[in-house]
Amino acid sequence: MGERALEALRTYRLIAGMWVRSTMIYRTSFLLTVAGNLLVTGLDFATILLMFSRVDSLGGWSLPEVAFLYGLSATAFGVADLVLGSMDVLGSRIRDGSFDTLLVRPAPVLAQVGADRFALRRLGRITQGAVVLGWATASVDVHWTAAKLLLLPLMLGSGAVIFCALFVAGAAFQFLAQDAAEVQNAFTYGGTTLLQYPPTVFGKDFVRGVTFMLPLAFVNWVPAAYVLGRPYPLRLPEWTVWSPPLVAAVCCALAGLAWRSGLRSYRSTGS
């Protein structure tokens, strides 16, 4: 198992490195693309700023508190998008038959798909989210303790892993649907947009769904409520604020099972 993981990491590094080298040939174009990506993703936060130009709070949450949620979600998703954001091209590869070429290579298929078309321009999303998170962390009215400071990297790391699991699970679904990139995006890109707003603006049934069925709430809602001193709508026990790593591990295990099941069910276009 350890050797397979190391081989997958090596494969991913080689393929991603190839795409990075090809990108850096045109450095001016790369810098302009990163800047454009940063500006486009920044429009999401501009929408929040426009809302707060008319209201003092959103669902009872102040601007710095909502910005804190936004920064956590955007940064965690940005890391996942950088690492596995190209998984949505799997459907097109299955349709045109090019996926078969990945199967005959002596390298882990998941690593090949994950590193395919690695786009360094996605650093713009991470940068923009990190800037908002830094401002929010300095602006929120919070008494920072060692436990709360420890939760910050825990939330970012676990959130990125949860989003990575969603990318893998969405790619596995494409073995069945073959053209499901938009369905996958609804849970990945749609998920990060959802988490940029406080849970109090959504109905309780919806909040239950993204807590117990699709556990996106553990990316930021649950632990951020503890950091900000906010009661969580579902009144979860306090220990759940430390559960994001466990939730991330379970999501990865389920996504891995879905991937292996989808790969076994794949039938070549020539069969």
PyMOL commands that set and color helices and strands:
alter all, ss='L'
color gray80, all
select helices_A, chain A and resi 2-24+27-52+63-96+99-103+109-115+120-139+146-177+181-194+199-201+204-213+216-218+221-228+238-242+244-265
alter helices_A, ss='H'
color red, helices_A
deselect
rebuild
show_as cartoon
